[in-house]
Amino acid sequence: MFNNQFSQLEVAIQRLVSENQQLTVALAHSQQLVQQKQDELDSALLQAMEQEELQVATAQRLEALLALFPAKAQPDVVA
């Protein structure tokens, strides 16, 4: 009787260990994907910030160029 129960318990433990190993591998893979996506997001955010800085600098240069012309020559700009 005990041999049968021990055998069933051993099979159940082996199954749980196998499932645990599979879940550990899946978790590691998921963590890698999350890190990859985080890196991609960080890169995109940095590019967006750089683009915004470039736009601000370009707008400032345009304003400086427009300031060189007399006020009469400048058309009314509606914002």
Biopython code that builds the backbone (N, CA, C, O; Angstrom):
import numpy as np
from Bio.PDB.StructureBuilder import StructureBuilder

atoms = [
    (1, "MET", "N", (0.818, -1.187, 0.000)),
    (1, "MET", "CA", (0.000, 0.000, 0.000)),
    (1, "MET", "C", (0.866, 1.257, 0.000)),
    (1, "MET", "O", (0.660, 2.175, -0.795)),
    (2, "PHE", "N", (1.856, 1.276, 0.927)),
    (2, "PHE", "CA", (2.734, 2.437, 0.998)),
    (2, "PHE", "C", (3.573, 2.577, -0.265)),
    (2, "PHE", "O", (3.839, 3.691, -0.719)),
    (3, "ASN", "N", (3.987, 1.457, -0.830)),
    (3, "ASN", "CA", (4.790, 1.508, -2.059)),
    (3, "ASN", "C", (4.019, 2.181, -3.191)),
    (3, "ASN", "O", (4.577, 2.969, -3.955)),
    (4, "ASN", "N", (2.738, 1.862, -3.288)),
    (4, "ASN", "CA", (1.898, 2.456, -4.319)),
    (4, "ASN", "C", (1.763, 3.965, -4.093)),
    (4, "ASN", "O", (1.849, 4.738, -5.046)),
    (5, "GLN", "N", (1.557, 4.385, -2.861)),
    (5, "GLN", "CA", (1.423, 5.809, -2.540)),
    (5, "GLN", "C", (2.746, 6.547, -2.771)),
    (5, "GLN", "O", (2.759, 7.659, -3.299)),
    (6, "PHE", "N", (3.854, 5.920, -2.372)),
    (6, "PHE", "CA", (5.158, 6.537, -2.619)),
    (6, "PHE", "C", (5.427, 6.662, -4.115)),
    (6, "PHE", "O", (5.994, 7.657, -4.569)),
    (7, "SER", "N", (5.033, 5.684, -4.852)),
    (7, "SER", "CA", (5.228, 5.721, -6.295)),
    (7, "SER", "C", (4.410, 6.860, -6.912)),
    (7, "SER", "O", (4.906, 7.593, -7.767)),
    (8, "GLN", "N", (3.180, 7.003, -6.482)),
    (8, "GLN", "CA", (2.321, 8.090, -6.977)),
    (8, "GLN", "C", (2.900, 9.450, -6.578)),
    (8, "GLN", "O", (2.896, 10.397, -7.364)),
    (9, "LEU", "N", (3.394, 9.525, -5.348)),
    (9, "LEU", "CA", (3.989, 10.771, -4.861)),
    (9, "LEU", "C", (5.255, 11.101, -5.662)),
    (9, "LEU", "O", (5.485, 12.261, -6.005)),
    (10, "GLU", "N", (6.054, 10.111, -5.952)),
    (10, "GLU", "CA", (7.268, 10.317, -6.725)),
    (10, "GLU", "C", (6.935, 10.827, -8.132)),
    (10, "GLU", "O", (7.596, 11.737, -8.632)),
    (11, "VAL", "N", (5.927, 10.253, -8.763)),
    (11, "VAL", "CA", (5.502, 10.685, -10.095)),
    (11, "VAL", "C", (5.004, 12.132, -10.039)),
    (11, "VAL", "O", (5.322, 12.939, -10.912)),
    (12, "ALA", "N", (4.226, 12.447, -9.011)),
    (12, "ALA", "CA", (3.697, 13.807, -8.870)),
    (12, "ALA", "C", (4.835, 14.806, -8.659)),
    (12, "ALA", "O", (4.816, 15.893, -9.237)),
    (13, "ILE", "N", (5.808, 14.456, -7.851)),
    (13, "ILE", "CA", (6.948, 15.339, -7.600)),
    (13, "ILE", "C", (7.757, 15.534, -8.879)),
    (13, "ILE", "O", (8.160, 16.656, -9.186)),
    (14, "GLN", "N", (7.998, 14.466, -9.622)),
    (14, "GLN", "CA", (8.739, 14.576, -10.884)),
    (14, "GLN", "C", (8.005, 15.488, -11.875)),
    (14, "GLN", "O", (8.621, 16.289, -12.577)),
    (15, "ARG", "N", (6.672, 15.346, -11.913)),
    (15, "ARG", "CA", (5.876, 16.200, -12.800)),
    (15, "ARG", "C", (5.992, 17.661, -12.368)),
    (15, "ARG", "O", (6.156, 18.540, -13.213)),
    (16, "LEU", "N", (5.907, 17.931, -11.070)),
    (16, "LEU", "CA", (6.018, 19.299, -10.572)),
    (16, "LEU", "C", (7.403, 19.897, -10.834)),
    (16, "LEU", "O", (7.526, 21.072, -11.182)),
    (17, "VAL", "N", (8.436, 19.081, -10.662)),
    (17, "VAL", "CA", (9.794, 19.562, -10.933)),
    (17, "VAL", "C", (9.945, 19.900, -12.412)),
    (17, "VAL", "O", (10.547, 20.915, -12.761)),
    (18, "SER", "N", (9.407, 19.062, -13.272)),
    (18, "SER", "CA", (9.474, 19.303, -14.712)),
    (18, "SER", "C", (8.716, 20.578, -15.078)),
    (18, "SER", "O", (9.215, 21.401, -15.845)),
    (19, "GLU", "N", (7.517, 20.739, -14.533)),
    (19, "GLU", "CA", (6.729, 21.952, -14.803)),
    (19, "GLU", "C", (7.454, 23.189, -14.287)),
    (19, "GLU", "O", (7.446, 24.236, -14.934)),
    (20, "ASN", "N", (8.078, 23.064, -13.125)),
    (20, "ASN", "CA", (8.825, 24.180, -12.553)),
    (20, "ASN", "C", (9.981, 24.583, -13.470)),
    (20, "ASN", "O", (10.229, 25.770, -13.679)),
    (21, "GLN", "N", (10.683, 23.594, -14.012)),
    (21, "GLN", "CA", (11.783, 23.887, -14.931)),
    (21, "GLN", "C", (11.280, 24.588, -16.192)),
    (21, "GLN", "O", (11.909, 25.526, -16.682)),
    (22, "GLN", "N", (10.154, 24.132, -16.708)),
    (22, "GLN", "CA", (9.582, 24.753, -17.900)),
    (22, "GLN", "C", (9.163, 26.193, -17.602)),
    (22, "GLN", "O", (9.389, 27.094, -18.411)),
    (23, "LEU", "N", (8.557, 26.398, -16.446)),
    (23, "LEU", "CA", (8.137, 27.745, -16.068)),
    (23, "LEU", "C", (9.335, 28.656, -15.835)),
    (23, "LEU", "O", (9.278, 29.844, -16.152)),
    (24, "THR", "N", (10.410, 28.120, -15.289)),
    (24, "THR", "CA", (11.619, 28.905, -15.072)),
    (24, "THR", "C", (12.212, 29.360, -16.400)),
    (24, "THR", "O", (12.643, 30.506, -16.531)),
    (25, "VAL", "N", (12.235, 28.469, -17.377)),
    (25, "VAL", "CA", (12.731, 28.820, -18.713)),
    (25, "VAL", "C", (11.819, 29.871, -19.349)),
    (25, "VAL", "O", (12.302, 30.840, -19.935)),
    (26, "ALA", "N", (10.507, 29.683, -19.233)),
    (26, "ALA", "CA", (9.556, 30.639, -19.811)),
    (26, "ALA", "C", (9.691, 32.005, -19.141)),
    (26, "ALA", "O", (9.615, 33.036, -19.810)),
    (27, "LEU", "N", (9.889, 32.016, -17.837)),
    (27, "LEU", "CA", (10.066, 33.273, -17.111)),
    (27, "LEU", "C", (11.332, 33.995, -17.569)),
    (27, "LEU", "O", (11.312, 35.206, -17.791)),
    (28, "ALA", "N", (12.420, 33.264, -17.710)),
    (28, "ALA", "CA", (13.675, 33.868, -18.156)),
    (28, "ALA", "C", (13.503, 34.466, -19.550)),
    (28, "ALA", "O", (13.999, 35.558, -19.829)),
    (29, "HIS", "N", (12.801, 33.749, -20.419)),
    (29, "HIS", "CA", (12.549, 34.254, -21.777)),
    (29, "HIS", "C", (11.697, 35.525, -21.713)),
    (29, "HIS", "O", (11.977, 36.502, -22.408)),
    (30, "SER", "N", (10.671, 35.503, -20.888)),
    (30, "SER", "CA", (9.799, 36.674, -20.750)),
    (30, "SER", "C", (10.575, 37.872, -20.198)),
    (30, "SER", "O", (10.366, 39.004, -20.635)),
    (31, "GLN", "N", (11.453, 37.625, -19.256)),
    (31, "GLN", "CA", (12.256, 38.708, -18.692)),
    (31, "GLN", "C", (13.186, 39.305, -19.750)),
    (31, "GLN", "O", (13.400, 40.517, -19.779)),
    (32, "GLN", "N", (13.730, 38.460, -20.611)),
    (32, "GLN", "CA", (14.574, 38.953, -21.710)),
    (32, "GLN", "C", (13.769, 39.830, -22.662)),
    (32, "GLN", "O", (14.242, 40.877, -23.105)),
    (33, "LEU", "N", (12.548, 39.394, -22.974)),
    (33, "LEU", "CA", (11.697, 40.172, -23.872)),
    (33, "LEU", "C", (11.334, 41.513, -23.243)),
    (33, "LEU", "O", (11.329, 42.542, -23.919)),
    (34, "VAL", "N", (11.032, 41.495, -21.956)),
    (34, "VAL", "CA", (10.696, 42.741, -21.263)),
    (34, "VAL", "C", (11.891, 43.684, -21.293)),
    (34, "VAL", "O", (11.728, 44.877, -21.551)),
    (35, "GLN", "N", (13.085, 43.169, -21.036)),
    (35, "GLN", "CA", (14.284, 44.004, -21.060)),
    (35, "GLN", "C", (14.524, 44.569, -22.455)),
    (35, "GLN", "O", (14.885, 45.736, -22.602)),
    (36, "GLN", "N", (14.324, 43.744, -23.474)),
    (36, "GLN", "CA", (14.501, 44.197, -24.856)),
    (36, "GLN", "C", (13.512, 45.317, -25.172)),
    (36, "GLN", "O", (13.888, 46.332, -25.758)),
    (37, "LYS", "N", (12.253, 45.138, -24.786)),
    (37, "LYS", "CA", (11.242, 46.166, -25.046)),
    (37, "LYS", "C", (11.542, 47.430, -24.242)),
    (37, "LYS", "O", (11.314, 48.537, -24.731)),
    (38, "GLN", "N", (12.045, 47.284, -23.031)),
    (38, "GLN", "CA", (12.412, 48.449, -22.223)),
    (38, "GLN", "C", (13.546, 49.221, -22.888)),
    (38, "GLN", "O", (13.538, 50.451, -22.921)),
    (39, "ASP", "N", (14.524, 48.483, -23.419)),
    (39, "ASP", "CA", (15.633, 49.126, -24.131)),
    (39, "ASP", "C", (15.130, 49.866, -25.373)),
    (39, "ASP", "O", (15.570, 50.980, -25.659)),
    (40, "GLU", "N", (14.211, 49.242, -26.103)),
    (40, "GLU", "CA", (13.641, 49.882, -27.287)),
    (40, "GLU", "C", (12.863, 51.136, -26.900)),
    (40, "GLU", "O", (12.943, 52.158, -27.581)),
    (41, "LEU", "N", (12.117, 51.054, -25.815)),
    (41, "LEU", "CA", (11.349, 52.207, -25.340)),
    (41, "LEU", "C", (12.276, 53.330, -24.908)),
    (41, "LEU", "O", (12.035, 54.492, -25.236)),
    (42, "ASP", "N", (13.331, 52.999, -24.176)),
    (42, "ASP", "CA", (14.299, 54.010, -23.750)),
    (42, "ASP", "C", (14.939, 54.691, -24.964)),
    (42, "ASP", "O", (15.127, 55.907, -24.978)),
    (43, "SER", "N", (15.268, 53.898, -25.970)),
    (43, "SER", "CA", (15.877, 54.441, -27.183)),
    (43, "SER", "C", (14.900, 55.370, -27.901)),
    (43, "SER", "O", (15.285, 56.453, -28.340)),
    (44, "ALA", "N", (13.655, 54.958, -28.020)),
    (44, "ALA", "CA", (12.652, 55.791, -28.683)),
    (44, "ALA", "C", (12.418, 57.080, -27.907)),
    (44, "ALA", "O", (12.248, 58.145, -28.501)),
    (45, "LEU", "N", (12.408, 56.986, -26.591)),
    (45, "LEU", "CA", (12.223, 58.175, -25.764)),
    (45, "LEU", "C", (13.388, 59.140, -25.937)),
    (45, "LEU", "O", (13.188, 60.350, -26.034)),
    (46, "LEU", "N", (14.585, 58.614, -25.973)),
    (46, "LEU", "CA", (15.764, 59.453, -26.177)),
    (46, "LEU", "C", (15.713, 60.127, -27.543)),
    (46, "LEU", "O", (16.022, 61.313, -27.662)),
    (47, "GLN", "N", (15.328, 59.387, -28.564)),
    (47, "GLN", "CA", (15.208, 59.969, -29.898)),
    (47, "GLN", "C", (14.154, 61.071, -29.922)),
    (47, "GLN", "O", (14.348, 62.107, -30.558)),
    (48, "ALA", "N", (13.043, 60.850, -29.232)),
    (48, "ALA", "CA", (11.985, 61.863, -29.187)),
    (48, "ALA", "C", (12.475, 63.124, -28.479)),
    (48, "ALA", "O", (12.172, 64.238, -28.905)),
    (49, "MET", "N", (13.227, 62.946, -27.406)),
    (49, "MET", "CA", (13.763, 64.099, -26.689)),
    (49, "MET", "C", (14.763, 64.862, -27.556)),
    (49, "MET", "O", (14.764, 66.093, -27.574)),
    (50, "GLU", "N", (15.608, 64.132, -28.271)),
    (50, "GLU", "CA", (16.569, 64.768, -29.166)),
    (50, "GLU", "C", (15.853, 65.515, -30.287)),
    (50, "GLU", "O", (16.257, 66.615, -30.662)),
    (51, "GLN", "N", (14.789, 64.915, -30.819)),
    (51, "GLN", "CA", (14.011, 65.553, -31.877)),
    (51, "GLN", "C", (13.352, 66.830, -31.357)),
    (51, "GLN", "O", (13.312, 67.840, -32.058)),
    (52, "GLU", "N", (12.841, 66.783, -30.138)),
    (52, "GLU", "CA", (12.218, 67.965, -29.546)),
    (52, "GLU", "C", (13.245, 69.088, -29.363)),
    (52, "GLU", "O", (12.958, 70.252, -29.643)),
    (53, "GLU", "N", (14.434, 68.729, -28.895)),
    (53, "GLU", "CA", (15.497, 69.732, -28.745)),
    (53, "GLU", "C", (15.854, 70.350, -30.097)),
    (53, "GLU", "O", (16.069, 71.558, -30.196)),
    (54, "LEU", "N", (15.916, 69.519, -31.131)),
    (54, "LEU", "CA", (16.222, 70.005, -32.472)),
    (54, "LEU", "C", (15.129, 70.953, -32.968)),
    (54, "LEU", "O", (15.427, 71.981, -33.575)),
    (55, "GLN", "N", (13.884, 70.614, -32.714)),
    (55, "GLN", "CA", (12.778, 71.468, -33.129)),
    (55, "GLN", "C", (12.826, 72.817, -32.410)),
    (55, "GLN", "O", (12.587, 73.858, -33.023)),
    (56, "VAL", "N", (13.134, 72.798, -31.115)),
    (56, "VAL", "CA", (13.232, 74.040, -30.359)),
    (56, "VAL", "C", (14.370, 74.897, -30.915)),
    (56, "VAL", "O", (14.205, 76.102, -31.105)),
    (57, "ALA", "N", (15.511, 74.285, -31.171)),
    (57, "ALA", "CA", (16.656, 75.017, -31.709)),
    (57, "ALA", "C", (16.334, 75.593, -33.090)),
    (57, "ALA", "O", (16.713, 76.724, -33.393)),
    (58, "THR", "N", (15.642, 74.826, -33.920)),
    (58, "THR", "CA", (15.263, 75.290, -35.252)),
    (58, "THR", "C", (14.295, 76.463, -35.145)),
    (58, "THR", "O", (14.435, 77.447, -35.872)),
    (59, "ALA", "N", (13.321, 76.371, -34.253)),
    (59, "ALA", "CA", (12.368, 77.466, -34.064)),
    (59, "ALA", "C", (13.079, 78.728, -33.586)),
    (59, "ALA", "O", (12.748, 79.834, -34.014)),
    (60, "GLN", "N", (14.051, 78.559, -32.704)),
    (60, "GLN", "CA", (14.805, 79.719, -32.218)),
    (60, "GLN", "C", (15.616, 80.360, -33.344)),
    (60, "GLN", "O", (15.696, 81.585, -33.443)),
    (61, "ARG", "N", (16.211, 79.529, -34.183)),
    (61, "ARG", "CA", (16.990, 80.063, -35.315)),
    (61, "ARG", "C", (16.090, 80.806, -36.298)),
    (61, "ARG", "O", (16.459, 81.857, -36.823)),
    (62, "LEU", "N", (14.896, 80.240, -36.543)),
    (62, "LEU", "CA", (13.952, 80.908, -37.440)),
    (62, "LEU", "C", (13.506, 82.250, -36.860)),
    (62, "LEU", "O", (13.408, 83.243, -37.581)),
    (63, "GLU", "N", (13.241, 82.273, -35.578)),
    (63, "GLU", "CA", (12.848, 83.522, -34.929)),
    (63, "GLU", "C", (13.969, 84.550, -35.027)),
    (63, "GLU", "O", (13.718, 85.731, -35.265)),
    (64, "ALA", "N", (15.196, 84.101, -34.844)),
    (64, "ALA", "CA", (16.336, 85.013, -34.944)),
    (64, "ALA", "C", (16.476, 85.549, -36.371)),
    (64, "ALA", "O", (16.766, 86.729, -36.566)),
    (65, "LEU", "N", (16.271, 84.690, -37.357)),
    (65, "LEU", "CA", (16.333, 85.140, -38.745)),
    (65, "LEU", "C", (15.209, 86.130, -39.060)),
    (65, "LEU", "O", (15.434, 87.140, -39.727)),
    (66, "LEU", "N", (14.007, 85.836, -38.578)),
    (66, "LEU", "CA", (12.885, 86.745, -38.818)),
    (66, "LEU", "C", (13.099, 88.088, -38.126)),
    (66, "LEU", "O", (12.623, 89.118, -38.603)),
    (67, "ALA", "N", (13.804, 88.077, -37.018)),
    (67, "ALA", "CA", (14.072, 89.328, -36.301)),
    (67, "ALA", "C", (14.994, 90.241, -37.098)),
    (67, "ALA", "O", (15.060, 91.437, -36.813)),
    (68, "LEU", "N", (15.703, 89.714, -38.082)),
    (68, "LEU", "CA", (16.595, 90.522, -38.913)),
    (68, "LEU", "C", (15.831, 91.394, -39.902)),
    (68, "LEU", "O", (16.367, 92.396, -40.377)),
    (69, "PHE", "N", (14.589, 91.033, -40.220)),
    (69, "PHE", "CA", (13.791, 91.780, -41.174)),
    (69, "PHE", "C", (13.009, 92.875, -40.455)),
    (69, "PHE", "O", (12.649, 92.722, -39.288)),
    (70, "PRO", "N", (12.750, 93.968, -41.145)),
    (70, "PRO", "CA", (11.945, 95.026, -40.538)),
    (70, "PRO", "C", (10.540, 94.533, -40.221)),
    (70, "PRO", "O", (10.026, 93.618, -40.863)),
    (71, "ALA", "N", (9.940, 95.144, -39.239)),
    (71, "ALA", "CA", (8.623, 94.712, -38.781)),
    (71, "ALA", "C", (7.587, 94.828, -39.904)),
    (71, "ALA", "O", (6.652, 94.028, -39.936)),
    (72, "LYS", "N", (7.713, 95.777, -40.816)),
    (72, "LYS", "CA", (6.748, 95.955, -41.901)),
    (72, "LYS", "C", (6.755, 94.767, -42.859)),
    (72, "LYS", "O", (5.718, 94.400, -43.410)),
    (73, "ALA", "N", (7.903, 94.182, -43.049)),
    (73, "ALA", "CA", (8.028, 93.083, -44.023)),
    (73, "ALA", "C", (7.481, 91.770, -43.498)),
    (73, "ALA", "O", (7.238, 90.840, -44.267)),
    (74, "GLN", "N", (7.289, 91.695, -42.199)),
    (74, "GLN", "CA", (6.832, 90.425, -41.612)),
    (74, "GLN", "C", (5.321, 90.332, -41.713)),
    (74, "GLN", "O", (4.615, 91.248, -41.291)),
    (75, "PRO", "N", (4.809, 89.227, -42.271)),
    (75, "PRO", "CA", (3.359, 89.052, -42.344)),
    (75, "PRO", "C", (2.817, 88.731, -40.957)),
    (75, "PRO", "O", (3.537, 88.232, -40.092)),
    (76, "ASP", "N", (1.552, 89.021, -40.764)),
    (76, "ASP", "CA", (0.916, 88.674, -39.496)),
    (76, "ASP", "C", (0.828, 87.160, -39.393)),
    (76, "ASP", "O", (0.357, 86.489, -40.312)),
    (77, "VAL", "N", (1.284, 86.634, -38.269)),
    (77, "VAL", "CA", (1.274, 85.192, -38.034)),
    (77, "VAL", "C", (0.187, 84.896, -37.028)),
    (77, "VAL", "O", (0.152, 85.468, -35.938)),
    (78, "VAL", "N", (-0.701, 83.995, -37.408)),
    (78, "VAL", "CA", (-1.772, 83.593, -36.500)),
    (78, "VAL", "C", (-1.369, 82.286, -35.867)),
    (78, "VAL", "O", (-1.092, 81.309, -36.563)),
    (79, "ALA", "N", (-1.335, 82.262, -34.534)),
    (79, "ALA", "CA", (-0.908, 81.052, -33.833)),
    (79, "ALA", "C", (-2.068, 80.167, -33.526)),
    (79, "ALA", "O", (-1.891, 79.101, -32.937)),
]
sb = StructureBuilder()
sb.init_structure("model")
sb.init_model(0)
sb.init_chain("A")
sb.init_seg("    ")
for serial, (resi, resn, name, xyz) in enumerate(atoms, 1):
    if name == "N":
        sb.init_residue(resn, " ", resi, " ")
    sb.init_atom(name, np.array(xyz, "f"), 0.0, 1.0, " ", f" {name:<3s}", serial, name[0])
structure = sb.get_structure()
